[in-house]
Structure formats: structure tokens, C-alpha cells
Amino acid sequence: MEHLLPGTVYAIIPARPRRMDLDTFADAAGIHPEMARRLVRLGLLDPERDPSGRLWFPPAQVAAYARLERLRTGLCLNYAALALVVELLDRIAELERELRTQHHSGGRTWIPTA
């Protein structure tokens, strides 16, 4: 631990939680807990479950929900169609990463289009 300097004012910054329960996640995402459960059932959110079956969400799932909501409202999609769109977008991102890796390791040259 570093030494504290006398007379210095230090800010206490709370650590980000490693995971959130259902109610905390729903509050952070601005949705009802039942909506969060529905998105989990549809496979759109990916929380962990403890041995008792309780849902625990990593903080990154708040951003994942925000992405879902932007796509849903921007493209006027229902949640079933949204699952397919998210799957395709994630696959495209994965393929682009692979192509960049090949390019950086001396593979084919790839020029992104967007």
C-alpha cells in the first residue's frame, strides 16, 4: 500500500461491482426486473446463475442491454428478430477481427469497407 501524505485530501472512489443481482441490474438498465428475465429467456442477455438459480449480471450486461434497445428502436425490431440481428452483428465483428489478425500477421491484405 502506498504511503498517505499528511494533510492531503483523498477521494474515495467506490469499486465497480463484479456482478449485480436482478434488481440492481434492472435498476441500472432502467427496465423492470420481469423484462430482464424475459430477455434472459430469449437469450438476449447472458447472466450467471448461482446454485439456487438466482441471476447475477456482469456490469457489461448493462451496455449489452443498451445495445439491444438501440437496435430494437432504431430498426423497429421485435425481440425475436433482435436475437438474429445481434447474432449476425457479433459474427461479422468476429470475422473482421480474424481478418485484421491475419493482416497484422502477414496474411492477406484487408481493407474495411465501413
QUIWO-V869522 format. One record per pair of residues at least 24 apart in sequence whose C-alpha atoms are under 6 Angstrom apart, sorted by the first residue. I is the first residue (numbers start at 1). J is the second residue. Records with the same first field share a line. If there is no record, write none. Layout:
# QUIWO-V869522
I=J, J
This chain:
# QUIWO-V869522
19=56, 57, 58, 59
20=56, 57
21=56
22=55
29=62
